[in-house]
Amino acid sequence: MASMKQANSYLPSPSSELATLIAAFSKKSFSPSELVALSGGAEPADGGGARRNLPKHGLLHSHRVLTDRTDLATLVQAYSSNQSLVFRDFASAMEKMANMSLLATPNGQIRLDCKRLN
């Protein structure tokens, strides 16, 4: 089972800078564009979710720094005006994540609620 200590060693902090986020995602073979797609997908996709990813409007610092690089800022802007693009790229990145190795029983578990052990 994953512990908070293990999770924190694999996941970047919500206060991480862009270079740290890119490095962490790169270790798992995700591109900077996939980082943006997955980060944007973490915010509510209610038609206004992508707009909250525009500079200084992200819920987390790690969302706000996504616009620190011109190419990623352009992608964030595109997501803010094209919800189907967000959904397409998010689905593709989630599919890639689903194909990553994961611990299976008896070494791990898929939680019904991420915050609680089954």
DALIN-V874069 format. One record per residue. RES is the residue in one letter. PSI is psi in degrees with one decimal (NA if undefined). OMEGA is omega in radians with two decimals (NA if undefined). D_CENTER is the distance of its C-alpha to the mean C-alpha in Angstrom with 1 decimal. Layout:
res:RES psi:PSI omega:OMEGA d_center:D_CENTER
res:RES psi:PSI omega:OMEGA d_center:D_CENTER
This chain:
res:M psi:144.3 omega:3.12 d_center:21.8
res:A psi:140.2 omega:3.06 d_center:18.9
res:S psi:167.1 omega:3.10 d_center:19.9
res:M psi:-38.6 omega:3.14 d_center:18.1
res:K psi:-43.8 omega:3.12 d_center:19.3
res:Q psi:-45.3 omega:-3.14 d_center:17.9
res:A psi:-44.0 omega:-3.13 d_center:14.4
res:N psi:-24.8 omega:3.11 d_center:14.6
res:S psi:-21.4 omega:-3.13 d_center:15.9
res:Y psi:-24.8 omega:-3.07 d_center:13.0
res:L psi:136.9 omega:3.08 d_center:10.0
res:P psi:152.2 omega:3.13 d_center:10.0
res:S psi:149.6 omega:3.06 d_center:11.5
res:P psi:-12.0 omega:3.10 d_center:10.3
res:S psi:10.2 omega:-3.11 d_center:13.3
res:S psi:149.1 omega:3.03 d_center:12.4
res:E psi:164.9 omega:-3.06 d_center:13.7
res:L psi:-44.8 omega:-3.12 d_center:12.3
res:A psi:-38.7 omega:3.12 d_center:14.3
res:T psi:-42.5 omega:3.12 d_center:13.1
res:L psi:-45.7 omega:-3.14 d_center:9.4
res:I psi:-42.8 omega:3.13 d_center:10.7
res:A psi:-43.5 omega:-3.13 d_center:13.1
res:A psi:-43.7 omega:3.14 d_center:10.9
res:F psi:-34.8 omega:3.12 d_center:8.8
res:S psi:-36.0 omega:3.11 d_center:12.2
res:K psi:-23.7 omega:3.11 d_center:13.8
res:K psi:16.4 omega:3.09 d_center:12.1
res:S psi:30.0 omega:3.04 d_center:13.2
res:F psi:140.4 omega:3.12 d_center:10.1
res:S psi:164.0 omega:3.04 d_center:11.2
res:P psi:-35.6 omega:3.11 d_center:10.2
res:S psi:-38.8 omega:3.09 d_center:10.2
res:E psi:-34.7 omega:3.03 d_center:7.8
res:L psi:-46.1 omega:-3.14 d_center:5.4
res:V psi:-44.4 omega:-3.13 d_center:6.6
res:A psi:-45.5 omega:-3.13 d_center:6.6
res:L psi:-36.8 omega:3.13 d_center:3.3
res:S psi:-40.5 omega:3.11 d_center:3.2
res:G psi:-33.3 omega:3.13 d_center:6.7
res:G psi:-16.2 omega:3.13 d_center:6.7
res:A psi:-16.6 omega:3.10 d_center:6.2
res:E psi:154.1 omega:-3.10 d_center:9.4
res:P psi:128.7 omega:3.12 d_center:12.6
res:A psi:69.8 omega:-3.06 d_center:13.4
res:D psi:23.7 omega:-3.08 d_center:17.0
res:G psi:-23.8 omega:3.11 d_center:18.1
res:G psi:-6.0 omega:-3.10 d_center:17.3
res:G psi:-45.2 omega:-3.12 d_center:13.6
res:A psi:-34.6 omega:3.13 d_center:12.9
res:R psi:-29.5 omega:3.12 d_center:15.9
res:R psi:-13.2 omega:3.10 d_center:14.5
res:N psi:-2.7 omega:3.10 d_center:12.0
res:L psi:159.9 omega:-3.06 d_center:15.3
res:P psi:134.5 omega:3.07 d_center:16.6
res:K psi:10.2 omega:-3.13 d_center:17.5
res:H psi:-0.1 omega:3.11 d_center:16.2
res:G psi:152.1 omega:3.12 d_center:12.6
res:L psi:-36.0 omega:-3.09 d_center:12.7
res:L psi:155.1 omega:3.07 d_center:11.4
res:H psi:-40.8 omega:-3.13 d_center:12.6
res:S psi:-22.7 omega:3.04 d_center:9.3
res:H psi:-39.8 omega:-3.10 d_center:8.8
res:R psi:-33.7 omega:-3.10 d_center:12.5
res:V psi:-7.1 omega:3.14 d_center:12.7
res:L psi:-19.1 omega:-3.14 d_center:10.8
res:T psi:9.1 omega:3.13 d_center:14.3
res:D psi:-18.3 omega:3.12 d_center:16.1
res:R psi:133.0 omega:-3.03 d_center:16.5
res:T psi:-46.4 omega:-3.10 d_center:18.6
res:D psi:-37.1 omega:3.13 d_center:17.1
res:L psi:-34.7 omega:3.07 d_center:13.6
res:A psi:-38.3 omega:3.10 d_center:15.4
res:T psi:-40.8 omega:3.11 d_center:17.2
res:L psi:-42.8 omega:3.09 d_center:14.2
res:V psi:-43.1 omega:3.12 d_center:13.0
res:Q psi:-42.4 omega:3.12 d_center:16.6
res:A psi:-41.2 omega:3.11 d_center:16.9
res:Y psi:-34.7 omega:-3.09 d_center:14.1
res:S psi:-19.8 omega:-3.11 d_center:16.0
res:S psi:0.7 omega:-3.09 d_center:19.1
res:N psi:88.0 omega:-3.08 d_center:18.1
res:Q psi:-34.6 omega:3.14 d_center:16.3
res:S psi:-32.4 omega:3.07 d_center:17.3
res:L psi:-43.2 omega:3.08 d_center:15.5
res:V psi:-50.5 omega:-3.09 d_center:12.2
res:F psi:-41.5 omega:-3.14 d_center:13.0
res:R psi:-50.3 omega:-3.10 d_center:14.2
res:D psi:-37.1 omega:3.10 d_center:11.4
res:F psi:-45.0 omega:3.13 d_center:8.8
res:A psi:-41.6 omega:3.13 d_center:11.6
res:S psi:-44.5 omega:3.14 d_center:12.3
res:A psi:-36.6 omega:3.10 d_center:9.0
res:M psi:-37.3 omega:3.09 d_center:9.2
res:E psi:-42.0 omega:3.10 d_center:12.8
res:K psi:-42.5 omega:3.13 d_center:12.3
res:M psi:-38.1 omega:-3.14 d_center:10.3
res:A psi:-26.6 omega:-3.14 d_center:13.3
res:N psi:-0.6 omega:3.09 d_center:15.7
res:M psi:158.1 omega:3.10 d_center:14.8
res:S psi:142.2 omega:3.08 d_center:17.5
res:L psi:158.0 omega:3.12 d_center:17.4
res:L psi:130.7 omega:3.09 d_center:20.2
res:A psi:161.8 omega:-3.14 d_center:22.6
res:T psi:137.8 omega:0.10 d_center:25.6
res:P psi:3.5 omega:-3.09 d_center:27.5
res:N psi:-10.8 omega:-3.10 d_center:25.0
res:G psi:-176.5 omega:-3.14 d_center:22.1
res:Q psi:152.7 omega:3.00 d_center:21.3
res:I psi:117.8 omega:-3.05 d_center:18.9
res:R psi:141.1 omega:3.04 d_center:18.9
res:L psi:-33.1 omega:3.08 d_center:19.9
res:D psi:117.2 omega:-3.04 d_center:18.4
res:C psi:-26.2 omega:-3.08 d_center:15.6
res:K psi:-9.8 omega:-3.04 d_center:17.6
res:R psi:144.7 omega:3.01 d_center:20.8
res:L psi:147.2 omega:3.09 d_center:22.6
res:N psi:NA omega:NA d_center:24.2
